[in-house]
Amino acid sequence: MTADRSLLSDKELHYLKDFMSWELLAMKKCADLANRCQDPEIQSLMRETGKKHLSHYQQLLGHLH
């Protein structure tokens, strides 16, 4: 833990990096599944889920500013 709470420790930065990587991977998997899927309802669901993962990624990125 750092004395200044506006700064993140190395461990916290590593966690953020991992979380961001997981969100990007989930987003890419949702997009791939949506592109390969024939069912429009499932395509839409996968695209919406991918957007949620992108939103999570952007929120995490916001913690780094």
N, C-alpha and C positions, 0 to 999 in steps of 0.2 A: 504494500500500500504506500502511496506517495503522500508526503506531507501536504502538498497542494492538491486539493481534490479536482482542480481544473485540469490536472495532468493525469494521464493514464499510465499505469505501470506497464512494464514489458509484458507481464503475464496477461493483463487486461487487453493490451493491443493484440496479443497472440489469439486470445479468445475472439475478439472482434474479427480478426482476419479469417479465422475458421468459420465463424457464423456467416460472414459475407460470402465465403467460398461455397458453403452449403446452400445458401439462398440462390446464388447464381446457378449452381448445378441443378437445383430443383426447378428453377425457371426454365433452363435449357431443356430439361427432360419433359416438362409440361409442353413446351413449344414443339418439341419433336413428336410427342405423342399426338398433339392436336393436328400436326401436319400429316401424320400417317393414318389417322383415324377416319373412317368412312361415315360414322354417325355424327350428324350435325350437333346434336345435344351434348355428346361427349366432347366434341371439338370445342364447343363454347365453354363447357365446364373447365376443360384443360387450359384454355386461354385465360379465363378469369382467375384460375388458380395461379397461373404463371404471373399474372399482373400483381397478385397478392405477394408473391415471392419477390418481385421487383420492388414493390413498395417496402417490404421488410429490408431489402438490401439498401435502399435509399435512406431509410431511417437509421440504419447502422452507420452508413456513411456520414450522416449528419452528426453523429457523435464524435467524429474525427475532426470536425471544424471548430 
